[in-house]
Amino acid sequence: MEAKRQSVLISSLHGYSVYLNTVPIQEVEKMIELHNKIISSNNFWTLINTDVVPIKTAFFTLLTSMIDTNVMLQNKKKRTVTSIVNSLDEMYPPLSSAVWKSMHTAMNNIKDWYSVINIEKLFLPKLYRVLQNGGQYCASDIYPYLLPFISQFLKLSVDPHHLYTNFFTNMRQGFSVQSVRTDHYEAVTTSFGYYILLNVNNQDLINALLSEQLMPLLEMCLKEDGPLAQIFSYEITHLIRYCSKNRYNKDYKSYICLMEEFWRNLNTRFTSPVNISSQTAFLITLRMGSEHGRKNLEMELCNSGENIMNQSQTQNVENDTAVKFLAELKTFVNSICVKCFNQITEKGYITYLNKLIAHFEGDHAFENLFELLNAQMNFFNFYTEILRSWLLEQRQDIEDITELMFNLMKYMNHSERHEIMESLTEVRVNSSFVCFLPHIVYM
């Protein structure tokens, strides 16, 4: 009997919602007294306290439809918004989706929604808790609504530095929930991009969030291999190249400082080859852009932020800014290579340098990078002073040493290459040399 009652109630709530979504607003207004009797009844609002998830889901579905009419809940704004905010941390996916859709609809239709509740004591703690818990296991339902939330932050009477710092800090903490990390990478970069669009003139806060929130996230990402690192590489590349492309737009002058801050922060996080594969892959992604990587992503955040990005992009300086970005990347890769040479005796730097040479030497934009490095470091002297003795020692990393030697020989003159080949007669031949013999033919 109870199950039947619940089934009838659920059907009635959904039917009421469909009715409100279907009939013209004039028909709703004609019956406004009857609607008011329903929403004035405590029995209606007590449905929010039920433990039956389908009933609660149907209630919020109906509440969303009521808010959307713009005529039914004008005298119940506080109760409406309070009921929604109190349920933002629901953990069941269908219910969570219904609640967050209600919140989004309330923000759009109840213009003073933030004035009918205590933002600092009710709304923000609830929001931060959800972010800290990785979206309460409902990330794919919750994260698409984050951009509209950020757009509402401008209306709140809260210190912006404190507000945005807490927002991104709690988002980063949510990465401990492994199951939502893919959505989280996309959400945090898109939210950051949307934020800088809304607060383009607040240079200090933009730089602080980049240094204290986004870059530590990148550093954490670069310490691991796999699809998550790749996804975040694509996401942050999309954001950074967007900022680079618009840095000379008179409305976005702060992007110039943002790009400078990005390269400075990136340099401090590439101080050692923590994960060579991820670090090299990120540099390659910066070089190639993110167009190929974003096509297969599962999550697409709300259109509002992306539309703003698309509308604000300027076309007349695209080529110049692309060249500028690649020149900055080239300078950065050069600095990493110099660091590798200077610290070549430490673990990992030979492999790191080999990978950088292998991936960047054939690129047209980087064609003279290693000639410039040769002028700085003198590859021949580097071989005679360091690599030659290592080859004679037959070290465990002999394959990396051999590969590096042949990579560097490409940038030496004929006499230097000849002298190196003569010196190799002192080295015992092994499989490492055999693998690289074809290189000699093309030198």
C-alpha positions in Angstrom: 0.0 0.0 0.0 2.8 2.4 0.9 4.6 1.6 -2.3 1.5 2.4 -4.3 1.0 5.7 -2.4 4.6 6.7 -3.2 4.2 5.8 -6.9 1.1 7.9 -7.2 2.8 10.8 -5.4 5.9 10.6 -7.7 3.7 10.5 -10.8 1.6 13.4 -9.6 4.7 15.6 -9.0 6.2 14.8 -12.4 2.8 15.3 -14.0 2.5 18.7 -12.3 6.0 19.6 -13.6 5.1 18.6 -17.2 1.9 20.7 -17.0 3.8 23.8 -15.9 6.4 23.3 -18.7 3.7 22.7 -21.3 0.9 25.2 -20.9 1.2 28.9 -21.7 2.1 31.2 -18.8 -1.3 32.9 -19.2 -3.0 29.6 -18.2 -0.8 29.3 -15.2 -1.7 32.9 -14.1 -5.4 32.1 -14.5 -5.1 29.4 -11.9 -2.6 31.2 -9.7 -4.8 31.0 -6.6 -5.0 27.2 -6.8 -1.2 27.1 -7.3 -0.7 29.4 -4.3 -2.8 27.0 -2.1 -0.4 24.2 -3.0 2.8 26.0 -2.4 1.4 27.6 0.8 0.8 24.1 2.3 3.4 22.7 4.7 2.6 19.3 3.3 4.2 20.4 0.0 7.4 21.6 1.6 7.8 18.7 3.9 8.3 16.5 0.9 11.9 17.8 0.9 12.5 15.9 4.1 11.5 12.5 2.8 14.0 9.6 2.7 12.5 8.3 -0.5 14.9 9.5 -3.2 12.5 9.3 -6.2 10.0 11.5 -4.3 12.6 14.0 -3.4 13.9 14.0 -7.0 10.4 14.6 -8.3 9.9 17.4 -5.8 13.0 19.3 -7.1 12.0 18.7 -10.7 8.6 20.3 -9.9 10.3 23.1 -8.0 12.5 23.9 -11.0 9.3 24.2 -13.2 7.7 26.4 -10.6 10.7 28.8 -10.5 10.8 28.8 -14.3 7.2 30.3 -14.5 8.4 33.4 -12.7 5.0 33.9 -11.2 4.5 31.2 -8.6 7.1 31.5 -5.9 7.6 35.3 -5.6 6.4 35.2 -2.0 8.3 32.0 -1.2 11.8 33.1 -2.4 13.6 32.6 0.9 12.0 29.2 1.5 12.7 28.1 -2.0 16.4 29.1 -2.1 17.0 27.8 1.4 15.5 24.4 0.5 17.7 24.1 -2.6 21.0 25.2 -0.9 20.4 22.8 2.0 20.3 20.0 -0.5 23.3 20.9 -2.7 25.3 18.1 -1.2 22.9 15.2 -2.1 24.9 12.2 -3.2 22.4 10.3 -5.4 23.1 11.2 -9.1 19.4 11.8 -10.3 18.6 13.8 -7.1 21.9 15.7 -7.3 21.2 16.7 -10.9 17.7 17.8 -10.0 18.9 19.9 -7.1 21.6 21.7 -9.0 19.3 22.3 -11.9 16.9 24.0 -9.4 19.8 26.1 -8.1 20.8 27.2 -11.6 17.2 28.1 -12.4 16.8 30.0 -9.2 19.9 32.0 -9.8 18.6 33.0 -13.3 15.0 33.7 -12.3 15.2 35.0 -8.7 17.4 38.0 -9.3 18.0 38.7 -5.6 18.5 35.0 -4.5 21.7 35.9 -2.7 20.0 38.4 -0.5 17.3 36.0 0.9 19.9 33.6 2.5 23.1 34.0 4.5 25.7 33.6 1.8 28.7 33.2 4.1 27.1 30.9 6.7 24.9 28.7 4.4 25.7 28.9 0.7 29.5 29.1 0.6 30.2 26.4 3.2 27.9 24.0 1.4 29.5 24.8 -1.9 33.0 24.4 -0.6 32.1 21.1 1.1 30.8 19.7 -2.2 33.9 20.8 -4.1 36.2 19.4 -1.4 34.5 16.0 -1.6 35.0 15.8 -5.4 31.4 16.7 -6.2 29.8 14.2 -3.8 30.4 11.4 -6.4 28.2 13.3 -8.8 30.9 15.3 -10.6 29.4 15.0 -14.0 26.1 16.4 -12.8 27.6 19.2 -10.7 30.6 20.6 -12.6 28.6 21.8 -15.6 26.9 24.3 -13.3 30.1 25.8 -11.9 30.5 28.5 -14.5 27.0 30.0 -13.8 28.0 29.9 -10.1 31.1 31.9 -10.8 29.2 34.4 -12.8 27.1 35.0 -9.7 30.1 35.6 -7.5 30.3 39.2 -8.7 27.0 39.9 -6.9 28.1 38.6 -3.6 29.4 41.0 -0.9 32.4 38.8 -0.1 36.1 39.6 -0.3 37.0 38.4 -3.9 40.5 37.2 -3.0 39.1 35.1 -0.1 36.2 33.9 -2.2 38.1 32.7 -5.3 41.0 31.3 -3.3 38.7 29.1 -1.3 36.8 28.1 -4.4 39.9 26.8 -6.2 41.5 25.4 -3.1 38.5 23.2 -2.4 38.4 22.2 -6.0 42.0 21.0 -5.8 41.4 19.1 -2.6 38.6 17.3 -4.4 41.2 15.5 -6.5 41.6 13.0 -3.8 38.4 11.4 -5.0 39.9 9.3 -7.8 36.6 8.6 -9.6 36.0 12.2 -10.5 39.4 13.4 -11.5 38.8 13.5 -15.2 35.8 15.8 -14.8 37.7 17.7 -12.2 40.7 18.6 -14.5 38.3 20.0 -17.1 36.2 21.8 -14.5 39.0 23.6 -12.7 40.7 24.9 -15.9 37.4 26.0 -17.5 36.4 27.7 -14.2 39.7 29.5 -14.0 39.4 30.6 -17.7 35.9 31.9 -17.0 37.0 33.7 -13.9 39.8 35.6 -15.7 37.3 36.7 -18.3 35.0 38.1 -15.6 37.8 39.7 -13.6 40.2 40.7 -16.4 41.3 43.9 -14.6 42.1 42.3 -11.3 45.7 41.4 -12.2 46.9 40.7 -8.6 44.2 38.1 -8.0 44.6 36.5 -11.4 48.3 36.0 -10.9 47.8 34.8 -7.3 45.3 32.1 -8.5 47.6 31.1 -11.3 50.5 30.7 -8.9 48.7 29.2 -5.9 46.0 27.1 -7.5 46.4 26.3 -11.2 50.2 25.7 -11.3 50.3 23.4 -8.2 47.6 21.4 -9.9 49.8 21.2 -13.0 52.8 20.1 -10.9 50.8 17.4 -9.3 49.6 16.3 -12.7 53.1 16.1 -14.1 54.2 13.6 -11.5 52.0 10.9 -13.0 51.6 9.1 -16.3 48.4 8.1 -18.0 45.2 9.7 -19.5 44.6 12.1 -16.6 47.9 13.8 -17.1 47.2 14.0 -20.9 43.7 15.4 -20.3 45.0 18.2 -18.0 47.8 19.0 -20.5 45.3 19.5 -23.2 43.0 21.6 -20.9 45.7 24.0 -19.6 47.2 24.3 -23.1 43.8 25.4 -24.4 43.5 28.0 -21.7 47.1 29.3 -22.0 47.0 29.6 -25.8 43.7 31.4 -25.5 45.3 33.9 -23.2 48.3 34.2 -25.4 46.2 34.9 -28.5 44.3 37.7 -26.8 47.2 39.3 -24.9 47.4 42.3 -27.3 43.6 42.9 -27.2 43.1 46.3 -25.6 40.4 44.8 -23.4 42.6 42.0 -22.0 45.9 43.7 -21.3 46.3 41.8 -18.1 46.9 38.7 -20.2 50.4 40.0 -21.0 51.3 39.8 -17.3 49.5 36.5 -17.0 51.6 34.9 -19.7 54.8 36.2 -18.1 53.7 34.7 -14.8 52.9 31.4 -16.4 56.4 31.0 -17.9 58.0 32.1 -14.7 55.9 29.6 -12.7 56.5 26.8 -15.2 60.2 27.3 -14.9 60.2 26.7 -11.2 58.2 23.5 -11.6 60.6 22.1 -14.2 63.6 22.2 -11.9 64.1 18.4 -12.0 63.0 15.5 -14.2 60.4 14.2 -11.8 58.5 12.4 -14.5 60.3 12.8 -17.8 57.5 11.3 -20.0 54.8 13.7 -18.6 57.0 16.7 -18.6 58.0 16.2 -22.2 54.5 15.3 -23.3 53.3 18.6 -21.8 55.8 20.6 -23.7 54.8 18.8 -26.9 51.2 19.6 -26.2 52.0 23.3 -25.7 53.8 23.2 -29.0 51.0 21.5 -30.9 48.0 23.1 -29.3 45.0 21.4 -27.8 42.7 21.1 -30.7 43.2 17.4 -31.2 42.9 16.5 -27.6 39.6 18.1 -26.7 37.4 16.2 -29.2 37.0 13.1 -27.1 36.6 14.6 -23.7 33.4 13.3 -22.0 32.5 16.4 -20.1 31.4 19.7 -21.7 31.0 22.6 -19.2 28.1 25.0 -19.5 28.0 27.0 -22.7 28.1 30.4 -21.1 31.9 30.4 -20.5 32.8 28.9 -23.8 30.5 31.3 -25.7 32.2 34.3 -24.0 35.6 32.9 -25.0 34.5 32.4 -28.6 32.9 35.9 -28.8 35.9 37.7 -27.3 38.6 36.1 -29.4 40.1 38.4 -32.0 41.3 37.1 -35.4 43.6 39.9 -36.7 46.6 39.0 -34.6 46.3 35.2 -34.4 49.4 34.6 -36.5 51.6 37.1 -34.7 50.5 35.8 -31.3 51.1 32.2 -32.4 54.6 33.0 -33.4 55.1 34.9 -30.1 53.9 31.9 -28.1 56.2 29.5 -30.0 59.1 31.8 -29.5 58.5 31.8 -25.8 58.2 28.1 -25.7 61.4 27.8 -27.7 63.2 30.0 -25.1 61.7 27.8 -22.3 62.9 24.6 -23.9 66.3 26.1 -24.4 66.5 26.9 -20.7 65.5 23.3 -19.8 68.2 22.0 -22.2 70.8 24.2 -20.6 69.7 23.1 -17.2 70.1 19.4 -18.4 73.7 20.1 -19.6 74.6 21.8 -16.4 73.2 19.0 -14.2 74.0 16.1 -16.6 75.8 14.1 -13.9 72.6 13.9 -11.8 70.1 11.1 -12.4 67.6 11.4 -15.2 69.0 14.4 -17.0 70.6 12.4 -19.9 67.3 10.8 -20.7 65.5 14.1 -20.3 67.9 15.8 -22.8 67.6 13.0 -25.3 63.8 13.2 -25.3 63.8 17.0 -25.8 66.2 16.7 -28.7 64.2 13.8 -30.2 60.9 15.6 -30.0 61.9 19.2 -30.9 64.8 19.0 -33.3 62.7 18.2 -36.4 60.2 21.0 -35.8 60.4 24.0 -38.2 59.8 26.5 -35.4 62.6 25.0 -33.4 65.0 24.3 -36.2 67.9 26.5 -35.0 67.4 25.8 -31.3 70.1 23.2 -31.0 72.5 25.2 -33.2 72.1 28.0 -30.6 72.6 25.5 -27.8 75.8 24.3 -29.4 77.1 27.8 -29.5 76.2 28.1 -25.8 77.4 24.8 -24.5 79.9 23.6 -27.1 78.8 20.0 -27.8 82.3 18.9 -28.8 83.9 20.0 -25.6 81.0 18.5 -23.7 81.8 15.1 -25.3 85.5 15.3 -24.7 85.2 16.4 -21.1 82.3 14.3 -19.9 80.7 11.8 -22.3 84.0 10.2 -23.5 85.0 9.1 -20.0 81.6 7.8 -19.4 81.7 5.7 -22.5 85.0 4.2 -21.4 83.6 3.4 -18.0 80.8 1.2 -19.5 78.2 2.6 -17.1 74.8 1.2 -16.6 73.2 4.1 -18.5 75.5 3.4 -21.5 72.5 3.4 -23.9 71.4 6.9 -22.9 75.0 8.1 -23.1 75.5 6.6 -26.6 72.2 8.1 -27.8 73.0 11.5 -26.5 76.5 11.4 -28.2 75.0 10.6 -31.6 72.3 13.2 -31.1 74.8 15.9 -30.4 77.1 14.9 -33.3 74.4 16.1 -35.7 75.3 19.7 -34.8 79.1 19.4 -34.9 81.3 20.1 -37.9 83.0 17.4 -40.0 86.3 17.5 -38.2 84.7 17.3 -34.8 82.6 14.3 -35.8 85.7 12.7 -37.3 87.6 13.1 -34.1 84.8 11.6 -32.1 84.6 8.6 -34.4 88.3 8.1 -34.0 88.0 8.2 -30.2 85.4 5.5 -30.3 88.0 2.9 -31.2 88.9 3.0 -27.6 85.4 2.0 -26.5 84.3 -1.6 -26.4 81.7 -2.2 -29.0 78.3 -3.4 -27.6 74.7 -3.5 -28.7 74.2 0.2 -27.9 76.7 1.2 -30.6 75.2 -1.2 -33.1 71.8 0.3 -32.7 73.1 3.8 -33.6 75.4 2.9 -36.5 72.8 3.9 -39.1 73.1 7.5 -37.7 76.7 7.6 -38.9 75.7 7.2 -42.6 73.7 10.5 -42.5 76.3 12.6 -40.8 
